[in-house]
Amino acid sequence: MRIIAILGFLLIGLAATAQMDTIKIKTSAECDMCKKRIEEQVGITKGVKSAVLDVNTMVLTVIYNKQKTAPEKIKTIINKAGYDADDTKADPKSQKKLPACCRPGGGKDHK
């Protein structure tokens, strides 16, 4: 009976893993505040397991369930947060609401 239960858990785990995918998205992030904002917004998206942004390369790595979300939706969330995502541009109204250091060309200066 134990063996059947263990096999059942393994099969469920394999099925869940088969639905996961990873995408890397080039963003227009400028600083650690951008990192926090993007990771939080993408991280709360249904189907997203993790979102980690490397500020130095401006690349966001997202692990997501492809049955629950898609790269296009993730990029739209980034755009609505005020940032570019690969070839899609940031929402201008959202971008204007960002702190100066988080806007294009703002650099890492938090004065």
Stockholm file with secondary structure:
# STOCKHOLM 1.0

chainA/1-111         MRIIAILGFLLIGLAATAQMDTIKIKTSAECDMCKKRIEEQVGITKGVKSAVLDVNTMVLTVIYNKQKTAPEKIKTIINKAGYDADDTKADPKSQKKLPACCRPGGGKDHK
#=GR chainA/1-111 SS CHHHHHHHHHHHHHHHHHTEEEEEEEBCCCSHHHHHHHHHHHHTSTTEEEEEEETTTTEEEEEEETTTCCHHHHHHHHHHTTCCBTTBCCCHHHHHHSCGGGSTTCTTCCC
#=GC SS_cons         CHHHHHHHHHHHHHHHHHTEEEEEEEBCCCSHHHHHHHHHHHHTSTTEEEEEEETTTTEEEEEEETTTCCHHHHHHHHHHTTCCBTTBCCCHHHHHHSCGGGSTTCTTCCC
//
